[in-house]
Amino acid sequence: MAKHAKSFDLIIDTVSADHSLDALMALVKLDGTMCMVGVPPNPQQVAAFSLILPRKNLAGSCIGGIAETQEMLEFCGKHGIACEVETIRMSEINTAYERMLKSDVRYRFVIDMASLKG
């Protein structure tokens, strides 16, 4: 974490578990933003000085509907932003689950729904 301190313009926090917001805020640059879209089960705390002195922003957003999703996809396409996934066939779902339990997953699994047909 120290290696990446103050290096991000934007962090999209998708964590839905209790975690340290201050630790993530330390990664945000001057005038940068951390946007929370995950919903932890308990209220989260952030030290005021994590925001005030380094001029950082903490925001929140709902994931949005179809229009917002389309806007996000167009933005990503325009700016060359892509995610890295590992595509699996439906028949590999049990293996994927076992790999997840072993923390042997580098990217998000995406199931090829075409593999359901035949």
N, C-alpha and C positions, 0 to 999 in steps of 0.2 A: 504494500500500500504506500509506503514512504517513497518508493521510486516514482509513483504516479501522482504525488501530491501536487495540487494546483495545476493539473494538466488537462482537465476536461472542461469544455464549454458547456456541455449538457450531460447530465446523468438521468436516465429514465429508470427509476427505482421500481421494479416489479415485484419486490419481495413481499410476500403475504405472511410473514412471520415477524416476531419481535426482533429488532436489530438496531444497531447504533447509527442514528442519522448523522451524528457528529463525525463519525469515521468516514462516511461517504462524503459529507460536506467538505472534508479536508482535501478531497480529490478535485473539487470544483475550482476553476480559475476565477480571477477577479471579474466581477459582473456576470459570472456564469450562473447556471440554474440547475437545481435538482428537482425533477418532477416526479412525484409519487403517483403511481397508478395501481400499485399493490395495496391491499387493505389488511394490515396486521390486526390480530385479534384484540390488542390492547392499545390504549393511547400511547403515542410515541413522544419522546422528549428531544428537544434540540437546544443546545446552549445558545443564548442570544448572540454571544460573541462569535459563534460559528457563522453568523449571517452578517452582523453589523460591520465589524472592522474590515473584513475582507470583501465587503460589498457583494454578497452572494444572495441568490434568490432561492426560496423553497416554495414550490408550487404543487398543486394537485390537479388531477384530471380524471374524469371518467374515460373509459376506453372509447366510448362514442358509438355512433350508429353507422349505417352504410355510407352516408355522405362523408363523415369524418374519416372512415377507413379508406375511402376512395381518394380523399385529399392526401392522406398519409402515403398511400401507395404511389401517387403521382409525384409527391415530394421526393420519395426514395428513388424513384426512377430517374428524375431530373438530376439528382445529386449522386447517383451511383451507389446508393446505400442498399446493401443486401444482407440477408441473414445466411448463416451456414447451417445446413440441416443434414441429417442422415436419413435418407429415404429407405423405408423398409416395406416388405410385402406383408400383407395381413397374416400370412402363415408364419412370419417371424416375430409375432407379437410377444409370445412367451419368452423367447430368447432376449428380446429387447427389454422386457421387464426384469429378467434375471440380471442383465447387464446394468440396468438402472440401480438395482439393489447393491451391486458390487461397485458402484461409482465408476463404471467403465463406459461413460457416455460423455463425449466431448461436445456434441451439438444436439439440438433438439431433434427427437425422432419425429418423422412425418410419415404417416402410413399412406402408401400408394393405394388409393381406393379402387383403382382399376384392377388391382390384384384380387379383388373379391369376385370378379367375373371369370370363372374358369380356372 
